Amino acid sequence: MRTDAAPSLAAPWRKRRTTHYRRAEAITGVLMASPWIIGFLVFVVGPMIYSLYLSMTRWDLFTPPRWIGLENYQQLLFNDPTFFQSLKITTIYAFVGVPLQVALGLVLATLLNQKIRFLSFFRSVYYLPSVIGGISVAIMFRWIFGTQFGLINSALRVIGIEGPSWLGDPNWVIVSFILMSLWGSGSSMLINLGALQNIPTELYEAADVDGAGTLAKFFRITIPMMTPVIFFNMVIGIIHALQEFVLPFVMTGGGPADASLFLVLYLYRNAFQFFQMGYASAIAWLLFFYILVLTLLIVRSSRAWVYYEGAIRGR
């Protein structure tokens, strides 16, 4: 009797003990994460909710906000050609510059995945520019793209070509910014390099047996196996490019003739030059939804071109 009763009496005690440990672990986890959770709620969610409220008000920083409903959004979408001009410029910059940057990063990673001398040195040299950013890069490129004494135009004069006014011509300024975006290809190069080294060598060996050449292996093996990394670089790059601010602010201020007026720079003008905080908040929310929609479209398209091992067309 006692032998049979002992397990039945101990089972509820063990169950209560297990429940107690799980509850203690859950409380400990919440307490450990609470600084981040509180910071996220106070410094991210709170300001976002307040900016959504401000986007439906008229506020100039000096008088209390006045509720106007959706008037700011109506003005932006139907009566503000400058908004659509800045949206077009930002979109062109993102959807031209980011694919070029990703492609260059893939080419560099492929070249630096070979067995050559001073490999670590070359990897560091190509990666370091992506670490340096901000105002220092903007000042450097102002000198590079200078009309009279810029590095590019001076080099073109040596071979008898008169270079354009890169930052002073509305037709060339966005081209200049796209070329500048290639400066940061080192970050995608590093990610691509890590992915390249994880491609099974058996695939290349089998291709060699079948007599495949270098280009065939690159387009039939390397690129398909790299599509998840390419997809990641594209999404992150486009999200960052749509929020570009420092380079146009320092280099051109949005000129000439608003040809480099990126959307975040237009937001800055309305907020801190015209003191239209409500209008600027509406621009921020429209940019947020624009990025969200584009990201969802890119994610949706990935089913057709991103290969995941063990899956069919990304599913």
Protein Blocks (a to p, Z undefined) as FASTA:
>chain_A
ZZmmmmmmmmmmmmmmmmmmmmmmmmmmmmmmmmmmmmmmmmmmmmmmmmmmmmmccceh
laccddehjmlmmmmmmmcmklmmmmmmmmmmmmmmmmmmmmmmmmmmmmmmpccehklm
mmmmmmmmmmpgcjllmmmmmmmmpmklgmklmmmmmnopacddfklpfklmmmmmmmmm
mmmmmmmmmmmmmmmmmpcfklmmmmmmnopafklmmmmmmmmmmmmmmmmmmmmmmmmm
mmgfklmmmmnnopahhllmcfklmmmmmmmmnopaklmmmmmmmmmmmmmmmmmmmmmm
mmmmpccehiaehZZ
